[in-house]
Amino acid sequence: MGTQFKYFKNPLTEFSEEERLFRDSVAEFCLKNLAPNWEKYDEESSRSPVLRPELFSSLGRQGILALTCRPESGGQGGSQTMAAIAVEELGYGDPSVATAVYTLLNIGWPYMLDRYGDPSVSSEIIERVVKGDAFFGIASTEAQGGSDLSNLRTRLARSGENYLVSGTKIYISGVNEVFGLPFGGGWFLLGRSGGAGHKGLSALAVLPKWKGVTSSNTTHSVFNGMGRHGLSTGSVTFDGFEVDRRNLIGEEGRGFYVAMEGFNSARILVAAACIGAGRWLLERGAEWVKSREAFGHRLSEYQSVSFRFAELYGKLEAARMMVYRAARLHDRIYLEKRPGYSPRDLNAPVALAKMWGPETAVEIAQEVMRWHGALSFVKEHPVHRVFLGLLSYVIGAEGAQNVMKSVLSRELLETHEKTETHPDKSDTKAKAR
Ligand SMILES: Cc1cc2nc3c(=O)[nH]c(=O)nc-3n(C[C@H](O)[C@H](O)[C@H](O)COP(=O)(O)OP(=O)(O)OC[C@H]3O[C@@H](n4cnc5c(N)ncnc54)[C@H](O)[C@@H]3O)c2cc1C
């Protein structure tokens, strides 16, 4: 496996010395731990979900999990750019994107705990996530629709110092991880503590399995997805599940805004995972078209192939610039707190990266499959695993593509379409970071 072609110098996506060293160490980790195993992981889990606690612990030892949480909360104190670097490499090392998505969820959502949660609750969770003992993702989607968050129905009813959570969350990543890991885990759960609309929503850290104990007020099921098998997806039903009020993330009634910030962080990383997988695909495609012959010539000698290759290379470069632009902006806003930058500045660049990254990677996958002809239709060939894993991100995981377009058009044309991303204009008051 070699690079097969040149990546041109790009001052716009240049990394610092520290970032380069970090990228090289993650790339080495991936080469050793993921590249030889990802197909086996994907195949085994396609039959029935298999947990990889040893892989999660090794991600923890590598210093990647809860990367952007502050050291005083038990995190790694890294930047969003470093998180994007890590997730891009994981997407390249395991292009089914299962490992990258496991990681990005366990970066993006603990980060929101760190920013808005009660410090003692947050650090207890982050300290476990960082070692790979516990999973902490996002549970917002419900059966009546994932895009229109203002219509969520899961109830968060006050009962003394607790909330009683009742409702069903569906298509949730990490269900088997939460209930299967010996220690457990949970989610940033968005539910209704007040009246109708997005202002009635609050966010809670819910931990249906914690310290090895599973709550009796929850039931779950794991779905049989068509790709990205190495990370489970399923549903969880809460039936008067008691959650301490200290587990509130942000103020009551402000959950929508906190979730939107979390999506902005996680979506940058989703796009980073996709460009990592896209890079893997393009390299495998180059390897193939440079060696496969038809009618006495290598495929790469036909312009219908080489021009398409050039186009896809360009699209991938564009997607990569969008990812690192959004990541650097995130750092300016949240880490460096530069004057003149606000969280709203992130909405359009993140939507652009999430809109462009998955679409480009899926387009590359389809073309690379065509170049391989019938071989790509054989299940033993790895390309279809990448295609199917990536499809989840054009279908809707971490936000449907039309929702990204709606964010962009709202910012560009000042339209006021009614979608999840149409909150009032105030930003959630962030704790000092
Ligand atoms: C593999 C996978 C993992 C997932 N993991 C999680 C998870 O961990 N946690 C979680 O909470 N959710 C998760 N989801 C769910 C995901 O967030 C939702 O799929 C997504 O939010 C879209 O919701 P929906 O599927 O209900 O589609 P809907 O919201 O019903 O949308 C259906 C279609 O309508 C379009 N649409 C919606 N609104 C508009 C509009 N205003 N204008 C034009 N078109 C519109 C959408 O683009 C989409 O094509 C996951 C999904 C997948 C596939």
The ligand as a MOL file (V3000), in Angstrom:
LIG
                    3D

  0  0  0     0  0            999 V3000
M  V30 BEGIN CTAB
M  V30 COUNTS 53 58 0 0 0
M  V30 BEGIN ATOM
M  V30 1 C -25.6770 5.5080 10.9960 0
M  V30 2 C -26.4560 6.5510 11.7240 0
M  V30 3 C -26.0710 6.9280 13.0150 0
M  V30 4 C -26.8050 7.8590 13.7320 0
M  V30 5 N -26.4150 8.1850 14.9950 0
M  V30 6 C -27.1470 9.0570 15.7130 0
M  V30 7 C -26.7990 9.3690 17.0680 0
M  V30 8 O -25.7910 8.8970 17.5950 0
M  V30 9 N -27.6060 10.1910 17.7700 0
M  V30 10 C -28.7290 10.7490 17.2250 0
M  V30 11 O -29.4120 11.4900 17.9190 0
M  V30 12 N -29.0890 10.4870 15.9500 0
M  V30 13 C -28.3240 9.6570 15.1820 0
M  V30 14 N -28.6780 9.3700 13.8950 0
M  V30 15 C -29.8780 9.9590 13.3410 0
M  V30 16 C -29.6010 11.1860 12.5040 0
M  V30 17 O -29.2280 12.2710 13.3240 0
M  V30 18 C -30.8710 11.4760 11.7120 0
M  V30 19 O -30.9420 10.4940 10.7010 0
M  V30 20 C -30.8920 12.8620 11.0920 0
M  V30 21 O -30.9520 13.8650 12.0610 0
M  V30 22 C -32.0810 13.0110 10.1440 0
M  V30 23 O -33.2650 12.6460 10.7990 0
M  V30 24 P -34.2560 11.5530 10.1570 0
M  V30 25 O -33.4470 10.3840 9.7350 0
M  V30 26 O -35.3520 11.3410 11.0900 0
M  V30 27 O -34.7760 12.2210 8.8260 0
M  V30 28 P -35.8520 13.4120 8.7100 0
M  V30 29 O -35.5250 14.5010 9.6430 0
M  V30 30 O -37.2060 12.8280 8.7610 0
M  V30 31 O -35.5530 13.8820 7.2440 0
M  V30 32 C -35.9160 13.0740 6.1110 0
M  V30 33 C -35.4910 13.7600 4.8500 0
M  V30 34 O -36.1070 15.0300 4.7650 0
M  V30 35 C -35.1340 16.0380 4.5550 0
M  V30 36 N -35.5400 17.2680 5.2420 0
M  V30 37 C -35.7950 17.4170 6.5710 0
M  V30 38 N -36.0930 18.6930 6.8410 0
M  V30 39 C -36.0290 19.3670 5.6570 0
M  V30 40 C -36.2360 20.7210 5.2640 0
M  V30 41 N -36.5510 21.6660 6.1540 0
M  V30 42 N -36.0660 21.0270 3.9710 0
M  V30 43 C -35.7550 20.0910 3.0600 0
M  V30 44 N -35.5450 18.8030 3.3510 0
M  V30 45 C -35.6770 18.4390 4.6490 0
M  V30 46 C -33.8400 15.4890 5.0970 0
M  V30 47 O -32.7040 16.0510 4.4310 0
M  V30 48 C -33.9780 14.0200 4.7820 0
M  V30 49 O -33.5340 13.7800 3.4680 0
M  V30 50 C -27.9410 8.4610 13.1370 0
M  V30 51 C -28.3120 8.1220 11.8240 0
M  V30 52 C -27.5780 7.1890 11.1190 0
M  V30 53 C -27.9730 6.8480 9.7040 0
M  V30 END ATOM
M  V30 BEGIN BOND
M  V30 1 1 1 2
M  V30 2 1 2 3
M  V30 3 2 2 52
M  V30 4 2 3 4
M  V30 5 1 4 5
M  V30 6 1 4 50
M  V30 7 2 5 6
M  V30 8 1 6 7
M  V30 9 1 6 13
M  V30 10 2 7 8
M  V30 11 1 7 9
M  V30 12 1 9 10
M  V30 13 2 10 11
M  V30 14 1 10 12
M  V30 15 2 12 13
M  V30 16 1 13 14
M  V30 17 1 14 15
M  V30 18 1 14 50
M  V30 19 1 15 16
M  V30 20 1 16 17
M  V30 21 1 16 18
M  V30 22 1 18 19
M  V30 23 1 18 20
M  V30 24 1 20 21
M  V30 25 1 20 22
M  V30 26 1 22 23
M  V30 27 1 23 24
M  V30 28 2 24 25
M  V30 29 1 24 26
M  V30 30 1 24 27
M  V30 31 1 27 28
M  V30 32 2 28 29
M  V30 33 1 28 30
M  V30 34 1 28 31
M  V30 35 1 31 32
M  V30 36 1 32 33
M  V30 37 1 33 34
M  V30 38 1 33 48
M  V30 39 1 34 35
M  V30 40 1 35 36
M  V30 41 1 35 46
M  V30 42 1 36 37
M  V30 43 1 36 45
M  V30 44 2 37 38
M  V30 45 1 38 39
M  V30 46 1 39 40
M  V30 47 2 39 45
M  V30 48 1 40 41
M  V30 49 2 40 42
M  V30 50 1 42 43
M  V30 51 2 43 44
M  V30 52 1 44 45
M  V30 53 1 46 47
M  V30 54 1 46 48
M  V30 55 1 48 49
M  V30 56 2 50 51
M  V30 57 1 51 52
M  V30 58 1 52 53
M  V30 END BOND
M  V30 END CTAB
M  END
